[in-house]
């Protein structure tokens, strides 16, 4: 298969499974957000050295 055919087929599959695609994207967004929040909380709890 050519690369262009693979890309077209993958987007067609994503359009067919809209609910699954949306839930997967939401899970990724929530996961990245929670990691960023935990890192910022951890850095905020450390004492500052001036």
mmJSON file of the N, C-alpha and C atoms, coordinates in Angstrom:
{"data_MODEL":{"atom_site":{
"group_PDB":["ATOM","ATOM","ATOM","ATOM","ATOM","ATOM","ATOM","ATOM","ATOM","ATOM","ATOM","ATOM","ATOM","ATOM","ATOM","ATOM","ATOM","ATOM","ATOM","ATOM","ATOM","ATOM","ATOM","ATOM","ATOM","ATOM","ATOM","ATOM","ATOM","ATOM","ATOM","ATOM","ATOM","ATOM","ATOM","ATOM","ATOM","ATOM","ATOM","ATOM","ATOM","ATOM","ATOM","ATOM","ATOM","ATOM","ATOM","ATOM","ATOM","ATOM","ATOM","ATOM","ATOM","ATOM","ATOM","ATOM","ATOM","ATOM","ATOM","ATOM","ATOM","ATOM","ATOM","ATOM","ATOM","ATOM","ATOM","ATOM","ATOM","ATOM","ATOM","ATOM","ATOM","ATOM","ATOM","ATOM","ATOM","ATOM","ATOM","ATOM","ATOM","ATOM","ATOM","ATOM","ATOM","ATOM","ATOM","ATOM","ATOM","ATOM","ATOM","ATOM","ATOM","ATOM","ATOM","ATOM","ATOM","ATOM","ATOM","ATOM","ATOM","ATOM","ATOM","ATOM","ATOM","ATOM","ATOM","ATOM","ATOM","ATOM","ATOM","ATOM","ATOM","ATOM","ATOM","ATOM","ATOM","ATOM","ATOM","ATOM","ATOM","ATOM","ATOM","ATOM","ATOM","ATOM","ATOM","ATOM","ATOM","ATOM","ATOM","ATOM","ATOM","ATOM","ATOM","ATOM","ATOM","ATOM","ATOM","ATOM","ATOM","ATOM","ATOM","ATOM","ATOM","ATOM","ATOM","ATOM","ATOM","ATOM"],
"id":[1,2,3,4,5,6,7,8,9,10,11,12,13,14,15,16,17,18,19,20,21,22,23,24,25,26,27,28,29,30,31,32,33,34,35,36,37,38,39,40,41,42,43,44,45,46,47,48,49,50,51,52,53,54,55,56,57,58,59,60,61,62,63,64,65,66,67,68,69,70,71,72,73,74,75,76,77,78,79,80,81,82,83,84,85,86,87,88,89,90,91,92,93,94,95,96,97,98,99,100,101,102,103,104,105,106,107,108,109,110,111,112,113,114,115,116,117,118,119,120,121,122,123,124,125,126,127,128,129,130,131,132,133,134,135,136,137,138,139,140,141,142,143,144,145,146,147,148,149,150],
"type_symbol":["N","C","C","N","C","C","N","C","C","N","C","C","N","C","C","N","C","C","N","C","C","N","C","C","N","C","C","N","C","C","N","C","C","N","C","C","N","C","C","N","C","C","N","C","C","N","C","C","N","C","C","N","C","C","N","C","C","N","C","C","N","C","C","N","C","C","N","C","C","N","C","C","N","C","C","N","C","C","N","C","C","N","C","C","N","C","C","N","C","C","N","C","C","N","C","C","N","C","C","N","C","C","N","C","C","N","C","C","N","C","C","N","C","C","N","C","C","N","C","C","N","C","C","N","C","C","N","C","C","N","C","C","N","C","C","N","C","C","N","C","C","N","C","C","N","C","C","N","C","C"],
"label_atom_id":["N","CA","C","N","CA","C","N","CA","C","N","CA","C","N","CA","C","N","CA","C","N","CA","C","N","CA","C","N","CA","C","N","CA","C","N","CA","C","N","CA","C","N","CA","C","N","CA","C","N","CA","C","N","CA","C","N","CA","C","N","CA","C","N","CA","C","N","CA","C","N","CA","C","N","CA","C","N","CA","C","N","CA","C","N","CA","C","N","CA","C","N","CA","C","N","CA","C","N","CA","C","N","CA","C","N","CA","C","N","CA","C","N","CA","C","N","CA","C","N","CA","C","N","CA","C","N","CA","C","N","CA","C","N","CA","C","N","CA","C","N","CA","C","N","CA","C","N","CA","C","N","CA","C","N","CA","C","N","CA","C","N","CA","C","N","CA","C","N","CA","C","N","CA","C"],
"label_alt_id":[null,null,null,null,null,null,null,null,null,null,null,null,null,null,null,null,null,null,null,null,null,null,null,null,null,null,null,null,null,null,null,null,null,null,null,null,null,null,null,null,null,null,null,null,null,null,null,null,null,null,null,null,null,null,null,null,null,null,null,null,null,null,null,null,null,null,null,null,null,null,null,null,null,null,null,null,null,null,null,null,null,null,null,null,null,null,null,null,null,null,null,null,null,null,null,null,null,null,null,null,null,null,null,null,null,null,null,null,null,null,null,null,null,null,null,null,null,null,null,null,null,null,null,null,null,null,null,null,null,null,null,null,null,null,null,null,null,null,null,null,null,null,null,null,null,null,null,null,null,null],
"label_comp_id":["UNK","UNK","UNK","UNK","UNK","UNK","UNK","UNK","UNK","UNK","UNK","UNK","UNK","UNK","UNK","UNK","UNK","UNK","UNK","UNK","UNK","UNK","UNK","UNK","UNK","UNK","UNK","UNK","UNK","UNK","UNK","UNK","UNK","UNK","UNK","UNK","UNK","UNK","UNK","UNK","UNK","UNK","UNK","UNK","UNK","UNK","UNK","UNK","UNK","UNK","UNK","UNK","UNK","UNK","UNK","UNK","UNK","UNK","UNK","UNK","UNK","UNK","UNK","UNK","UNK","UNK","UNK","UNK","UNK","UNK","UNK","UNK","UNK","UNK","UNK","UNK","UNK","UNK","UNK","UNK","UNK","UNK","UNK","UNK","UNK","UNK","UNK","UNK","UNK","UNK","UNK","UNK","UNK","UNK","UNK","UNK","UNK","UNK","UNK","UNK","UNK","UNK","UNK","UNK","UNK","UNK","UNK","UNK","UNK","UNK","UNK","UNK","UNK","UNK","UNK","UNK","UNK","UNK","UNK","UNK","UNK","UNK","UNK","UNK","UNK","UNK","UNK","UNK","UNK","UNK","UNK","UNK","UNK","UNK","UNK","UNK","UNK","UNK","UNK","UNK","UNK","UNK","UNK","UNK","UNK","UNK","UNK","UNK","UNK","UNK"],
"label_asym_id":["A","A","A","A","A","A","A","A","A","A","A","A","A","A","A","A","A","A","A","A","A","A","A","A","A","A","A","A","A","A","A","A","A","A","A","A","A","A","A","A","A","A","A","A","A","A","A","A","A","A","A","A","A","A","A","A","A","A","A","A","A","A","A","A","A","A","A","A","A","A","A","A","A","A","A","A","A","A","A","A","A","A","A","A","A","A","A","A","A","A","A","A","A","A","A","A","A","A","A","A","A","A","A","A","A","A","A","A","A","A","A","A","A","A","A","A","A","A","A","A","A","A","A","A","A","A","A","A","A","A","A","A","A","A","A","A","A","A","A","A","A","A","A","A","A","A","A","A","A","A"],
"label_entity_id":["1","1","1","1","1","1","1","1","1","1","1","1","1","1","1","1","1","1","1","1","1","1","1","1","1","1","1","1","1","1","1","1","1","1","1","1","1","1","1","1","1","1","1","1","1","1","1","1","1","1","1","1","1","1","1","1","1","1","1","1","1","1","1","1","1","1","1","1","1","1","1","1","1","1","1","1","1","1","1","1","1","1","1","1","1","1","1","1","1","1","1","1","1","1","1","1","1","1","1","1","1","1","1","1","1","1","1","1","1","1","1","1","1","1","1","1","1","1","1","1","1","1","1","1","1","1","1","1","1","1","1","1","1","1","1","1","1","1","1","1","1","1","1","1","1","1","1","1","1","1"],
"label_seq_id":[1,1,1,2,2,2,3,3,3,4,4,4,5,5,5,6,6,6,7,7,7,8,8,8,9,9,9,10,10,10,11,11,11,12,12,12,13,13,13,14,14,14,15,15,15,16,16,16,17,17,17,18,18,18,19,19,19,20,20,20,21,21,21,22,22,22,23,23,23,24,24,24,25,25,25,26,26,26,27,27,27,28,28,28,29,29,29,30,30,30,31,31,31,32,32,32,33,33,33,34,34,34,35,35,35,36,36,36,37,37,37,38,38,38,39,39,39,40,40,40,41,41,41,42,42,42,43,43,43,44,44,44,45,45,45,46,46,46,47,47,47,48,48,48,49,49,49,50,50,50],
"pdbx_PDB_ins_code":[null,null,null,null,null,null,null,null,null,null,null,null,null,null,null,null,null,null,null,null,null,null,null,null,null,null,null,null,null,null,null,null,null,null,null,null,null,null,null,null,null,null,null,null,null,null,null,null,null,null,null,null,null,null,null,null,null,null,null,null,null,null,null,null,null,null,null,null,null,null,null,null,null,null,null,null,null,null,null,null,null,null,null,null,null,null,null,null,null,null,null,null,null,null,null,null,null,null,null,null,null,null,null,null,null,null,null,null,null,null,null,null,null,null,null,null,null,null,null,null,null,null,null,null,null,null,null,null,null,null,null,null,null,null,null,null,null,null,null,null,null,null,null,null,null,null,null,null,null,null],
"Cartn_x":[0.834,0.0,0.869,0.387,1.098,0.73,1.596,1.39,0.097,-0.2,-1.414,-2.669,-2.644,-3.786,-3.972,-2.877,-2.942,-3.53,-3.111,-3.619,-5.107,-5.524,-6.937,-7.776,-7.291,-8.033,-8.115,-7.034,-7.052,-8.039,-8.109,-9.073,-10.508,-10.704,-12.042,-12.47,-11.544,-11.846,-12.139,-11.392,-11.648,-13.028,-13.443,-14.771,-15.876,-15.635,-16.65,-16.808,-15.714,-15.743,-15.589,-16.554,-16.449,-16.447,-17.282,-17.355,-16.035,-15.506,-14.246,-13.112,-13.098,-12.064,-12.168,-13.376,-13.565,-13.176,-13.536,-13.179,-11.678,-11.038,-9.587,-8.894,-9.353,-8.774,-9.007,-10.196,-10.491,-9.594,-9.36,-8.474,-7.052,-6.587,-5.231,-5.137,-6.148,-6.14,-6.176,-7.018,-7.104,-5.798,-5.206,-3.944,-2.824,-2.689,-1.635,-1.878,-3.137,-3.465,-3.148,-3.421,-3.142,-1.643,-0.858,0.597,1.139,0.656,1.104,0.714,-0.5,-0.944,-0.097,0.21,1.018,2.437,3.008,4.355,4.357,3.347,3.313,3.046,2.232,2.004,3.289,4.007,5.267,6.304,6.402,7.368,6.937,5.646,5.176,5.37,5.422,5.589,7.049,7.974,9.394,9.764,10.653,11.078,11.921,11.754,12.509,13.868,14.871,16.224,16.642,16.607,16.987,18.398],
"Cartn_y":[-1.191,0.0,1.241,2.218,3.483,4.283,5.192,5.992,6.796,7.357,8.158,7.307,6.079,5.181,4.829,4.626,4.303,5.473,6.682,7.868,8.052,7.874,8.0,6.966,5.729,4.668,4.915,5.428,5.685,6.795,7.848,8.911,8.438,7.561,7.003,6.167,5.413,4.602,5.486,6.571,7.494,8.135,8.435,9.027,8.019,6.742,5.73,5.504,5.593,5.346,6.658,7.546,8.882,8.833,7.976,7.902,7.386,6.347,5.788,6.79,7.483,8.485,9.628,10.087,11.169,10.781,9.568,9.118,8.916,8.416,8.252,9.608,10.583,11.925,12.561,12.355,12.896,12.262,10.968,10.294,10.81,11.051,11.585,12.988,13.812,15.184,15.194,14.357,14.293,13.768,12.774,12.221,13.234,13.947,14.963,16.085,16.482,17.536,17.133,15.87,15.425,15.345,14.941,14.912,16.321,17.262,18.654,19.204,18.882,19.373,18.788,17.496,16.886,17.442,17.683,18.253,19.663,20.457,21.825,21.847,20.925,20.847,20.441,19.479,19.048,20.145,20.891,21.986,23.131,23.346,24.417,24.116,22.824,22.466,22.457,22.574,22.6,23.989,24.058,25.385,26.076,27.365,28.132,28.527,28.492,28.862,30.138,31.238,32.528,32.858],
"Cartn_z":[0.0,0.0,0.0,-0.667,-0.672,0.562,0.914,2.117,2.039,0.885,0.73,0.934,0.459,0.648,2.121,2.81,4.241,5.031,4.698,5.394,5.12,3.868,3.537,4.277,4.321,5.002,6.505,7.089,8.528,8.88,8.064,8.337,8.114,7.151,6.936,8.14,8.7,9.88,11.082,11.22,12.323,12.198,10.982,10.779,11.098,10.832,11.117,12.615,13.35,14.797,15.553,15.389,15.983,17.509,18.091,19.551,20.125,19.536,20.02,19.859,18.727,18.478,19.487,19.745,20.699,22.109,22.512,23.858,24.007,22.953,23.005,23.105,22.324,22.383,23.753,24.305,25.639,26.696,26.6,27.547,27.457,26.25,26.085,26.666,26.416,26.931,28.457,29.05,30.509,31.092,30.455,30.948,30.924,29.833,29.737,30.735,30.881,31.849,33.279,33.626,35.0,35.255,34.26,34.449,34.631,33.833,33.975,35.333,35.794,37.107,38.231,38.158,39.212,39.232,38.067,38.022,38.599,38.262,38.78,40.276,40.774,42.229,42.941,42.356,42.967,42.983,41.902,41.872,42.781,42.919,43.788,45.262,45.612,47.019,47.464,46.52,46.891,47.374,48.347,48.815,47.748,47.662,46.674,47.261,46.408,46.845,46.131,46.87,46.274,46.595],
"occupancy":[1.0,1.0,1.0,1.0,1.0,1.0,1.0,1.0,1.0,1.0,1.0,1.0,1.0,1.0,1.0,1.0,1.0,1.0,1.0,1.0,1.0,1.0,1.0,1.0,1.0,1.0,1.0,1.0,1.0,1.0,1.0,1.0,1.0,1.0,1.0,1.0,1.0,1.0,1.0,1.0,1.0,1.0,1.0,1.0,1.0,1.0,1.0,1.0,1.0,1.0,1.0,1.0,1.0,1.0,1.0,1.0,1.0,1.0,1.0,1.0,1.0,1.0,1.0,1.0,1.0,1.0,1.0,1.0,1.0,1.0,1.0,1.0,1.0,1.0,1.0,1.0,1.0,1.0,1.0,1.0,1.0,1.0,1.0,1.0,1.0,1.0,1.0,1.0,1.0,1.0,1.0,1.0,1.0,1.0,1.0,1.0,1.0,1.0,1.0,1.0,1.0,1.0,1.0,1.0,1.0,1.0,1.0,1.0,1.0,1.0,1.0,1.0,1.0,1.0,1.0,1.0,1.0,1.0,1.0,1.0,1.0,1.0,1.0,1.0,1.0,1.0,1.0,1.0,1.0,1.0,1.0,1.0,1.0,1.0,1.0,1.0,1.0,1.0,1.0,1.0,1.0,1.0,1.0,1.0,1.0,1.0,1.0,1.0,1.0,1.0],
"B_iso_or_equiv":[0.0,0.0,0.0,0.0,0.0,0.0,0.0,0.0,0.0,0.0,0.0,0.0,0.0,0.0,0.0,0.0,0.0,0.0,0.0,0.0,0.0,0.0,0.0,0.0,0.0,0.0,0.0,0.0,0.0,0.0,0.0,0.0,0.0,0.0,0.0,0.0,0.0,0.0,0.0,0.0,0.0,0.0,0.0,0.0,0.0,0.0,0.0,0.0,0.0,0.0,0.0,0.0,0.0,0.0,0.0,0.0,0.0,0.0,0.0,0.0,0.0,0.0,0.0,0.0,0.0,0.0,0.0,0.0,0.0,0.0,0.0,0.0,0.0,0.0,0.0,0.0,0.0,0.0,0.0,0.0,0.0,0.0,0.0,0.0,0.0,0.0,0.0,0.0,0.0,0.0,0.0,0.0,0.0,0.0,0.0,0.0,0.0,0.0,0.0,0.0,0.0,0.0,0.0,0.0,0.0,0.0,0.0,0.0,0.0,0.0,0.0,0.0,0.0,0.0,0.0,0.0,0.0,0.0,0.0,0.0,0.0,0.0,0.0,0.0,0.0,0.0,0.0,0.0,0.0,0.0,0.0,0.0,0.0,0.0,0.0,0.0,0.0,0.0,0.0,0.0,0.0,0.0,0.0,0.0,0.0,0.0,0.0,0.0,0.0,0.0],
"pdbx_formal_charge":[null,null,null,null,null,null,null,null,null,null,null,null,null,null,null,null,null,null,null,null,null,null,null,null,null,null,null,null,null,null,null,null,null,null,null,null,null,null,null,null,null,null,null,null,null,null,null,null,null,null,null,null,null,null,null,null,null,null,null,null,null,null,null,null,null,null,null,null,null,null,null,null,null,null,null,null,null,null,null,null,null,null,null,null,null,null,null,null,null,null,null,null,null,null,null,null,null,null,null,null,null,null,null,null,null,null,null,null,null,null,null,null,null,null,null,null,null,null,null,null,null,null,null,null,null,null,null,null,null,null,null,null,null,null,null,null,null,null,null,null,null,null,null,null,null,null,null,null,null,null],
"auth_seq_id":[1,1,1,2,2,2,3,3,3,4,4,4,5,5,5,6,6,6,7,7,7,8,8,8,9,9,9,10,10,10,11,11,11,12,12,12,13,13,13,14,14,14,15,15,15,16,16,16,17,17,17,18,18,18,19,19,19,20,20,20,21,21,21,22,22,22,23,23,23,24,24,24,25,25,25,26,26,26,27,27,27,28,28,28,29,29,29,30,30,30,31,31,31,32,32,32,33,33,33,34,34,34,35,35,35,36,36,36,37,37,37,38,38,38,39,39,39,40,40,40,41,41,41,42,42,42,43,43,43,44,44,44,45,45,45,46,46,46,47,47,47,48,48,48,49,49,49,50,50,50],
"auth_comp_id":["UNK","UNK","UNK","UNK","UNK","UNK","UNK","UNK","UNK","UNK","UNK","UNK","UNK","UNK","UNK","UNK","UNK","UNK","UNK","UNK","UNK","UNK","UNK","UNK","UNK","UNK","UNK","UNK","UNK","UNK","UNK","UNK","UNK","UNK","UNK","UNK","UNK","UNK","UNK","UNK","UNK","UNK","UNK","UNK","UNK","UNK","UNK","UNK","UNK","UNK","UNK","UNK","UNK","UNK","UNK","UNK","UNK","UNK","UNK","UNK","UNK","UNK","UNK","UNK","UNK","UNK","UNK","UNK","UNK","UNK","UNK","UNK","UNK","UNK","UNK","UNK","UNK","UNK","UNK","UNK","UNK","UNK","UNK","UNK","UNK","UNK","UNK","UNK","UNK","UNK","UNK","UNK","UNK","UNK","UNK","UNK","UNK","UNK","UNK","UNK","UNK","UNK","UNK","UNK","UNK","UNK","UNK","UNK","UNK","UNK","UNK","UNK","UNK","UNK","UNK","UNK","UNK","UNK","UNK","UNK","UNK","UNK","UNK","UNK","UNK","UNK","UNK","UNK","UNK","UNK","UNK","UNK","UNK","UNK","UNK","UNK","UNK","UNK","UNK","UNK","UNK","UNK","UNK","UNK","UNK","UNK","UNK","UNK","UNK","UNK"],
"auth_asym_id":["A","A","A","A","A","A","A","A","A","A","A","A","A","A","A","A","A","A","A","A","A","A","A","A","A","A","A","A","A","A","A","A","A","A","A","A","A","A","A","A","A","A","A","A","A","A","A","A","A","A","A","A","A","A","A","A","A","A","A","A","A","A","A","A","A","A","A","A","A","A","A","A","A","A","A","A","A","A","A","A","A","A","A","A","A","A","A","A","A","A","A","A","A","A","A","A","A","A","A","A","A","A","A","A","A","A","A","A","A","A","A","A","A","A","A","A","A","A","A","A","A","A","A","A","A","A","A","A","A","A","A","A","A","A","A","A","A","A","A","A","A","A","A","A","A","A","A","A","A","A"],
"auth_atom_id":["N","CA","C","N","CA","C","N","CA","C","N","CA","C","N","CA","C","N","CA","C","N","CA","C","N","CA","C","N","CA","C","N","CA","C","N","CA","C","N","CA","C","N","CA","C","N","CA","C","N","CA","C","N","CA","C","N","CA","C","N","CA","C","N","CA","C","N","CA","C","N","CA","C","N","CA","C","N","CA","C","N","CA","C","N","CA","C","N","CA","C","N","CA","C","N","CA","C","N","CA","C","N","CA","C","N","CA","C","N","CA","C","N","CA","C","N","CA","C","N","CA","C","N","CA","C","N","CA","C","N","CA","C","N","CA","C","N","CA","C","N","CA","C","N","CA","C","N","CA","C","N","CA","C","N","CA","C","N","CA","C","N","CA","C","N","CA","C","N","CA","C","N","CA","C"],
"pdbx_PDB_model_num":[1,1,1,1,1,1,1,1,1,1,1,1,1,1,1,1,1,1,1,1,1,1,1,1,1,1,1,1,1,1,1,1,1,1,1,1,1,1,1,1,1,1,1,1,1,1,1,1,1,1,1,1,1,1,1,1,1,1,1,1,1,1,1,1,1,1,1,1,1,1,1,1,1,1,1,1,1,1,1,1,1,1,1,1,1,1,1,1,1,1,1,1,1,1,1,1,1,1,1,1,1,1,1,1,1,1,1,1,1,1,1,1,1,1,1,1,1,1,1,1,1,1,1,1,1,1,1,1,1,1,1,1,1,1,1,1,1,1,1,1,1,1,1,1,1,1,1,1,1,1]
}}}
